[in-house]
Amino acid sequence: MNKINMMFKKDSVIKIISVFIAVFIWFLVLDLENPFEERSLSVPLISNIEVLRTHNLQLIGSQIPASVDIKIRGRRDNITAVTANDFYVNIDLSEVTSSGTKTIKVNPPKYLGDKDIMITSINPSSVVLTFERIVGKQYPVNVEFVGKLPAGYELVNFSVDPGNVILEELESSIEKVEKVVAYVNLDEIGDNSEIIMRGTAIDTNGEVVRQFEGKIPVIVRFNLAKRLPVVATTRGEPAEDFYLKEIRYSIPEIRALGTRKVLDSLTKIEAEAIDISGKSASFTTPLSLILPEGVTVFNADAEKLSAEVVIDQYVTKNINISASQITIYDGDMTGSKIYKVSDEPITIAIKGRPELVNAVRPSDISVSVQVGGFEKGEHEVPLNIKLPSNITLVGEYTVNIVIEEEPVTTPVPENP
């Protein structure tokens, strides 16, 4: 029995040794035909960069790498069978909540396949990134003009849509902006009443902030206006001895609104005639304008526009005319009669506007008498008086003329 047991024990040891030898031979053959190897793969790096917006942050400067390099180890058949798509590598930015430069760890790669491989390394294992806060700031849109309109023209009823804009950008960019401007080129104003444009962000040095170019839509609306005088006529006549001195307008010009083509043809705006019939005192009246088709009036001017009609009274002034100033005509042409004016001086009254009447001097008046047909003696003869224009004679006047015979002289004989 002991011998039998010894034989069984010896066989078990032999069997175990045989198994170990077989395994060793199998691994030896495997290593020869399918050995362990390493391989490098470029694997896409996934990020959740969109979460930065929840904290109003933006990545600046260096960017997140598009991929990372990983090393894998395994049997040749296994590592050659895997691809970059079999791995998932990501970087998590959800913990970034403030501005600055930060080192962000790359999470360990995950193998999604079923091959027996090992991941031995990843490069880079972290990245250094810089973040900056995105801020918003409101700016009014200022309108600035370039070019020049023709004389007498201007833009009124001006509006900008929107009147204020909110710019959102990196804090460093926003800090540069001093103002937002809509530039209107006056040389290009024609029959249009609005301009669709892009606003411009300007820094403290007057330079354009390029980050906002083309990003600020603006509509500028306006009316083209031309300054024109108002002309009003009158109808009827004032009361007796009164006259229309002048019409004074509350504003010297009004702004007519319309297209450039229509306004270019206008030199004035006419008003309906003002009735002055029987007026003996000045008065103020609103004006009704006669507007051409396609023309309106700037409201602020229309509300102010009125006319003061100045009615003044004629004045009378007495002027003394000397006898020597009177011209005698149509007398005896033979020279046998002498004509003399016996009155000295002759006072006449004239009437007219004060400034005209007060300017009249005796030398401005032409006075004459006709003596044709009168014989020797004293005669009352009508005066013919010619006055400066716009002056009226008050009443009728006569003058006494004395007609005498010219004495006959006897010649004295000469001594022999």
C-alpha positions in Angstrom: 0.0 0.0 0.0 2.8 2.4 0.9 4.4 1.8 -2.5 1.1 2.5 -4.2 0.6 5.7 -2.3 4.1 6.9 -3.1 3.4 6.3 -6.8 0.2 8.4 -6.7 2.1 11.2 -4.8 4.9 11.1 -7.4 2.3 11.3 -10.3 0.6 14.4 -8.7 3.9 16.3 -8.5 4.7 15.3 -12.0 1.2 16.5 -13.1 1.6 19.9 -11.4 5.1 20.3 -12.8 3.7 19.4 -16.3 1.0 22.0 -16.0 3.5 24.7 -15.0 5.7 23.7 -17.9 2.8 23.8 -20.3 1.7 27.3 -19.1 5.3 28.5 -19.4 5.6 27.2 -22.9 2.2 28.8 -23.8 3.3 32.2 -22.5 6.6 31.8 -24.2 4.9 31.1 -27.5 2.4 33.9 -26.8 5.2 36.4 -26.2 6.8 35.4 -29.4 3.6 35.7 -31.5 1.6 38.4 -29.7 3.9 40.3 -27.3 3.2 43.2 -25.0 3.6 46.5 -26.7 3.0 50.3 -26.0 1.2 52.7 -28.3 0.5 56.4 -28.4 -2.9 57.8 -29.4 -4.1 61.3 -30.0 -7.5 61.4 -28.3 -10.0 64.4 -28.6 -10.3 66.4 -25.5 -13.9 67.2 -24.6 -14.7 70.3 -22.6 -17.8 71.9 -21.1 -16.7 75.4 -22.1 -20.3 76.5 -22.4 -20.6 76.5 -18.6 -18.4 79.6 -18.5 -21.4 81.7 -19.7 -23.3 80.9 -16.6 -20.6 82.8 -14.6 -20.3 85.5 -17.4 -16.7 84.3 -18.1 -14.8 83.8 -21.3 -11.6 82.0 -22.1 -8.9 84.3 -23.5 -5.3 83.9 -24.7 -4.3 80.2 -24.8 -7.1 77.9 -25.7 -8.1 74.4 -24.6 -6.1 71.8 -26.6 -8.1 69.9 -29.2 -6.6 66.6 -28.1 -4.3 64.9 -25.6 -1.8 62.1 -26.1 -2.3 58.9 -24.2 -0.1 55.8 -24.0 -1.6 52.4 -23.8 0.0 49.0 -23.1 -1.2 45.5 -24.0 -0.9 42.6 -26.4 -0.2 43.6 -29.9 -3.5 42.3 -31.2 -5.4 44.3 -28.5 -3.6 47.6 -28.8 -3.7 47.6 -32.6 -7.4 47.0 -32.5 -8.4 50.1 -30.5 -8.8 53.7 -32.0 -9.0 57.2 -30.5 -12.8 56.9 -30.5 -12.6 54.1 -28.0 -11.5 56.7 -25.3 -13.2 59.5 -23.5 -11.0 62.4 -22.1 -12.6 65.5 -20.7 -11.7 68.7 -18.8 -14.3 70.1 -16.4 -14.6 73.9 -16.2 -17.7 74.0 -14.0 -15.7 75.0 -11.0 -14.3 78.1 -12.7 -16.2 81.0 -11.2 -13.8 84.0 -11.3 -11.4 85.8 -13.6 -7.7 85.0 -13.7 -5.2 82.4 -14.8 -5.9 78.9 -13.5 -4.4 75.4 -13.8 -7.2 72.9 -14.8 -6.6 69.2 -14.4 -7.4 66.9 -17.3 -9.6 64.1 -16.1 -8.1 60.5 -16.4 -9.0 58.9 -19.8 -11.8 56.3 -19.8 -11.5 53.3 -22.1 -14.9 52.5 -23.7 -13.9 49.2 -25.5 -13.6 45.6 -24.4 -9.9 44.8 -25.2 -7.5 44.0 -22.4 -5.3 47.1 -22.4 -3.9 49.5 -19.8 -3.5 53.3 -20.0 -0.1 54.2 -18.8 0.1 58.0 -19.2 -1.6 61.1 -20.5 0.0 64.3 -21.8 -0.8 67.0 -20.9 -2.3 66.1 -17.6 -3.3 69.7 -17.0 -3.6 73.0 -18.9 -3.1 76.6 -17.8 -6.0 78.8 -18.9 -6.9 82.4 -18.5 -10.4 83.5 -17.9 -12.0 87.0 -18.0 -15.4 88.1 -16.9 -17.9 89.3 -19.6 -19.7 92.4 -18.5 -22.5 94.5 -19.9 -22.7 98.3 -19.9 -25.2 100.7 -21.2 -24.2 103.6 -23.4 -26.3 106.4 -25.0 -26.0 106.6 -28.7 -24.6 110.0 -29.7 -25.1 111.4 -33.1 -22.2 113.2 -34.7 -22.2 114.9 -38.1 -19.6 114.8 -40.9 -19.9 116.8 -44.1 -22.0 119.9 -44.5 -25.6 120.7 -45.6 -26.2 123.7 -48.0 -26.7 127.1 -46.4 -30.1 127.4 -44.7 -30.6 123.7 -44.3 -30.6 121.6 -41.1 -32.0 118.4 -39.7 -34.9 118.5 -37.2 -37.1 116.0 -35.4 -34.0 114.0 -34.8 -34.3 110.5 -33.2 -32.0 107.5 -32.8 -33.3 104.0 -32.4 -32.2 102.6 -30.0 -31.3 105.6 -27.9 -29.2 103.5 -25.6 -27.3 100.3 -26.3 -25.9 97.6 -24.0 -22.5 96.4 -25.0 -21.4 93.0 -23.7 -17.8 92.0 -23.9 -14.7 91.1 -21.9 -14.2 93.5 -19.1 -11.0 94.8 -20.5 -12.7 95.7 -23.8 -15.7 97.4 -22.1 -13.3 99.5 -20.0 -11.9 101.0 -23.2 -15.2 102.3 -24.5 -15.9 105.9 -23.7 -18.9 106.5 -26.0 -21.0 105.0 -28.8 -21.4 107.3 -31.9 -23.7 107.2 -34.9 -21.9 109.2 -37.7 -24.3 110.9 -40.1 -22.8 112.1 -43.4 -24.6 115.3 -44.2 -23.2 115.3 -47.8 -25.4 112.2 -48.4 -28.7 113.6 -47.2 -31.2 113.8 -50.0 -34.8 112.8 -50.1 -34.3 110.1 -47.4 -35.7 110.6 -43.9 -33.9 107.7 -42.1 -30.5 106.1 -42.3 -29.8 102.5 -41.2 -26.3 102.2 -40.0 -23.9 100.7 -37.6 -22.8 102.6 -34.5 -19.2 102.9 -33.6 -17.6 102.4 -30.2 -14.9 105.0 -29.4 -12.2 104.8 -26.8 -10.8 107.6 -24.6 -8.2 108.4 -27.3 -10.9 108.8 -30.0 -10.0 105.5 -31.7 -12.4 102.9 -32.8 -12.8 99.9 -30.5 -12.5 97.1 -33.1 -14.3 94.4 -31.0 -17.6 96.1 -31.6 -17.3 96.9 -35.3 -20.5 96.0 -37.1 -22.2 94.9 -33.9 -24.2 98.0 -33.0 -27.2 98.4 -35.4 -28.8 101.9 -35.3 -31.6 103.7 -37.2 -31.3 107.5 -37.4 -34.6 109.3 -38.3 -34.9 113.0 -39.1 -36.7 115.6 -41.2 -34.8 117.8 -43.6 -35.6 121.5 -43.0 -34.9 124.7 -44.8 -35.1 128.1 -43.2 -37.3 130.4 -45.2 -38.7 133.9 -44.6 -42.5 134.4 -44.3 -44.2 136.9 -46.5 -47.7 138.2 -45.8 -49.7 140.6 -47.8 -52.7 142.8 -46.7 -56.1 143.5 -48.1 -58.3 146.6 -47.5 -57.3 150.1 -46.4 -56.8 151.4 -42.8 -59.0 154.2 -41.4 -58.6 157.7 -42.8 -55.3 159.4 -41.9 -53.8 156.0 -41.0 -51.5 153.8 -42.9 -49.8 150.4 -42.8 -46.3 151.1 -41.5 -44.9 147.5 -41.4 -45.5 143.9 -40.6 -43.3 142.5 -37.9 -43.0 138.7 -37.7 -42.5 137.0 -34.3 -39.7 134.9 -35.8 -37.6 136.0 -38.9 -37.8 132.6 -40.6 -39.6 129.3 -40.3 -38.2 125.9 -41.0 -40.1 124.2 -43.8 -39.9 120.4 -43.9 -39.9 118.3 -47.1 -37.7 116.5 -49.5 -34.5 118.1 -50.8 -36.0 118.4 -54.3 -39.0 120.3 -53.1 -37.2 122.5 -50.7 -34.5 123.5 -53.2 -37.2 125.2 -55.3 -38.5 127.4 -52.4 -37.2 130.9 -51.5 -40.1 132.0 -49.2 -43.3 130.8 -47.6 -46.4 132.9 -48.3 -49.2 133.6 -45.8 -52.8 134.4 -46.4 -53.5 138.1 -46.7 -54.2 140.0 -43.5 -57.3 142.2 -43.4 -56.5 145.8 -42.3 -59.8 147.4 -43.4 -60.7 150.3 -41.2 -57.9 149.7 -38.7 -56.6 152.6 -36.7 -54.3 150.8 -34.3 -51.7 148.1 -34.4 -52.7 144.5 -33.8 -51.2 141.0 -33.6 -52.6 138.1 -35.6 -51.8 134.5 -36.2 -50.8 133.6 -39.8 -52.3 131.0 -42.0 -49.5 129.7 -44.3 -50.0 128.7 -47.9 -47.8 125.6 -48.1 -46.8 123.9 -51.3 -47.6 120.2 -51.8 -45.2 118.0 -49.8 -44.2 120.8 -47.4 -45.0 121.1 -43.7 -43.7 123.4 -41.0 -41.6 122.5 -38.0 -44.0 122.4 -35.1 -42.0 124.6 -32.8 -41.9 127.4 -35.4 -45.6 127.1 -36.2 -46.4 127.5 -32.6 -44.4 130.7 -32.3 -45.3 132.3 -35.6 -47.5 135.4 -35.6 -47.5 138.9 -37.2 -47.7 142.3 -35.6 -49.4 144.6 -38.0 -48.2 148.1 -37.2 -50.8 150.8 -38.1 -49.6 154.4 -37.7 -51.2 157.8 -38.2 -50.1 160.4 -40.7 -48.6 163.6 -39.4 -49.1 167.2 -40.6 -46.3 169.7 -40.8 -46.3 173.4 -41.8 -43.6 174.7 -44.1 -42.9 178.3 -45.0 -42.3 179.0 -48.6 -40.5 182.3 -49.4 -41.7 184.5 -52.2 -38.4 184.2 -54.0 -39.0 180.4 -54.3 -42.2 180.9 -56.3 -41.8 180.5 -60.0 -44.0 182.9 -62.2 -44.7 181.6 -65.7 -46.9 182.4 -68.7 -46.4 186.2 -68.2 -46.1 189.0 -70.8 -43.2 188.1 -73.0 -42.7 191.7 -74.2 -41.1 192.8 -71.0 -43.6 195.6 -70.4 -45.0 194.2 -67.1 -43.4 193.5 -63.8 -44.8 190.6 -61.6 -44.3 190.5 -57.9 -45.5 188.2 -55.1 -47.0 190.3 -52.3 -47.2 187.6 -49.7 -44.2 186.7 -47.6 -43.9 183.9 -46.6 -46.5 181.5 -47.8 -47.3 178.8 -45.2 -48.5 175.4 -46.5 -49.3 172.2 -44.7 -48.2 168.8 -45.8 -49.2 165.3 -44.6 -47.5 161.9 -44.7 -45.6 159.4 -42.7 -43.6 161.0 -39.9 -40.2 160.0 -41.1 -41.0 161.3 -44.6 -42.7 164.5 -43.6 -40.0 165.4 -41.1 -37.4 165.0 -43.8 -39.0 167.5 -46.2 -37.3 170.9 -46.5 -38.6 174.0 -48.4 -36.1 173.4 -51.1 -37.7 170.0 -51.7 -41.0 171.7 -52.8 -41.6 173.2 -56.2 -44.0 176.2 -56.2 -45.3 178.1 -59.2 -48.1 180.4 -60.3 -49.6 181.1 -63.8 -50.2 184.7 -64.6 -51.3 184.5 -68.2 -54.2 186.8 -69.0 -54.0 189.0 -66.0 -53.7 192.8 -66.4 -52.1 195.4 -64.3 -53.1 195.3 -60.6 -53.2 192.8 -57.7 -54.6 189.4 -58.3 -55.2 186.3 -56.1 -53.7 183.4 -58.0 -53.8 179.6 -57.2 -50.4 178.1 -56.1 -49.2 175.1 -58.0 -47.3 173.0 -55.5 -45.3 169.9 -56.4 -44.3 167.8 -53.4 -41.9 164.8 -52.9 -43.4 161.4 -53.5 -45.6 159.9 -50.7 -46.3 163.5 -49.3 -49.8 164.9 -49.5 -50.7 168.6 -49.6 -53.3 169.6 -47.0 -55.7 172.2 -48.5 -55.5 174.6 -51.4 -53.4 177.7 -51.5 -53.4 181.1 -53.3 -51.0 183.9 -53.4 -51.4 187.6 -54.3 -49.6 188.7 -57.4 -49.0 192.4 -58.2 -48.7 193.3 -61.9 -47.1 196.7 -62.8 -46.2 198.5 -66.0 -42.5 198.6 -66.8 -41.6 202.4 -66.7 -40.5 203.9 -70.0 -37.1 205.6 -70.0 -36.3 208.5 -72.4 -32.8 208.4 -73.8 -30.5 211.4 -73.0 -29.1 213.1 -76.2 -25.3 213.2 -76.5 -23.5 216.7 -76.5 -22.3 217.9 -79.9 
